[in-house]
Amino acid sequence: MTTLEKTLAAEIAQLHESRTYKQANELQAPQAPRTKMDGRPVINLSSNNYLALANHPRVVEAAKRAIDQFGLGTASVRFICGTMTCHLELERKLAQFIGCAAATTFISCWDANVGVMPTLCPTPEDAIFSDALNHASIIDAIRLSKAQRFIYKHRDLNELSQMLDSPEARKSRNRLVITDGVFSMEGDIADLPQLKELANKHDALLVVDESHATGVLGATGRGTAEHFGVLGEGTVQTSTLGKALGGACGGYVAGAKVVCDYLVQKARTQIFSNALPPAVCYGSMAAIDVLMSEGKTLLARLRENVAHFRSGTRELGLKTLDGVTPIVPVMVGETATAIAMQKALLAEGVFVSGFGFPVVPRGEARLRCQISAGHTREDLDQCLLAFRKVAEKFPESRGTQAVR
Ligand SMILES: Cc1ncc(COP(=O)(O)O)c(C=O)c1O
């Protein structure tokens, strides 16, 4: 073994010792609110399949037709010969759905974020302002940029305002404020109207990562801007096709034409990486069609389910973070507790993921419950029953709600 490999082996041994080694949670059936693990049926409380479209017949059928029509993939990057009709159709549909001038796609939202920050703010003369709890892809994207970094405390817009007002920031050339719309580990929502006001005041571009908001927030699922009634007010968004919109993979940037045009010219994660597989393009377009035609019913069901589950967890005295989104974190403290509770819940037929450091800050390990429109009332009641049993053995999961 090389020294490097010995170092890796020692760290892996340490993960085993601290009982924080991650095991793959193998699904033996499609991604759905009820699926199969360890040869048994389980209720899935651990998926971003918010509208239960990942295995929807219209989505699957559209993806199959795309393979028949265009084959498996592009075998090329977009600007060489990887742009097919399906990509342009998808981008037009995304722009129309979101209500903006243009959209451009990437192989993932990770790549969309890593495309945006270093491309739009490449130099030390630029400045990026980012919420401390933004997604890992945003953190890494900022690391790839040479811009000055200003990290404000989670949702602390006073601090953001002071940073934007600081002499260093005022001297900067291009300014960009980036936030998650819905925070993936907290389930809370960025105050978009206030952020927009601050960004406008300081001549900064506001970019919102809508990965957990697309298809989830707003009367018709158009995300955080619709939730706050500020749709079409000039924000740029990044988002994923890998969650509510069919759950395959793929990301996009949507917003002003000049921003999308510039990214197509310069973003390295698009220029040097293959385009989306046609099946993903047409499958995601079918997911958007389902959302546009059945969205009201799906979203009403999702919201009823969220309200039911959140009130059930409160009745059980679980230490949840308040909110209205389908992400319901149950705070348990230590990573090992989260992992042990995940196992105990699985034994009760409920799959929910436990997260600890470095996904969340140390001492803030949690079980992240995620609700889908596809869950039935019986599913959710069965989950709450399992939580009741398991929480008795783990009193640290109970108590007053954690305050941020
Ligand atoms: C807020 C946020 N942004 C970006 C991503 C990355 O999305 P993708 O899986 O499309 O790369 C995720 C995925 O977990 C996310 O939660």
The ligand as a Gaussian input file, in Angstrom:
#p B3LYP/6-31G(d) Opt

LIG

0 1
 C      -29.892000      22.575000      -2.969000
 C      -29.249000      21.602000      -3.901000
 N      -28.522000      22.063000      -4.928000
 C      -27.921000      21.242000      -5.798000
 C      -28.029000      19.880000      -5.667000
 C      -27.340000      18.993000      -6.657000
 O      -28.303000      18.511000      -7.556000
 P      -27.915000      17.399000      -8.618000
 O      -28.231000      16.087000      -7.975000
 O      -28.783000      17.703000      -9.799000
 O      -26.487000      17.566000      -8.909000
 C      -28.765000      19.339000      -4.629000
 C      -28.851000      17.864000      -4.479000
 O      -28.904000      17.297000      -3.469000
 C      -29.398000      20.223000      -3.709000
 O      -30.091000      19.749000      -2.687000

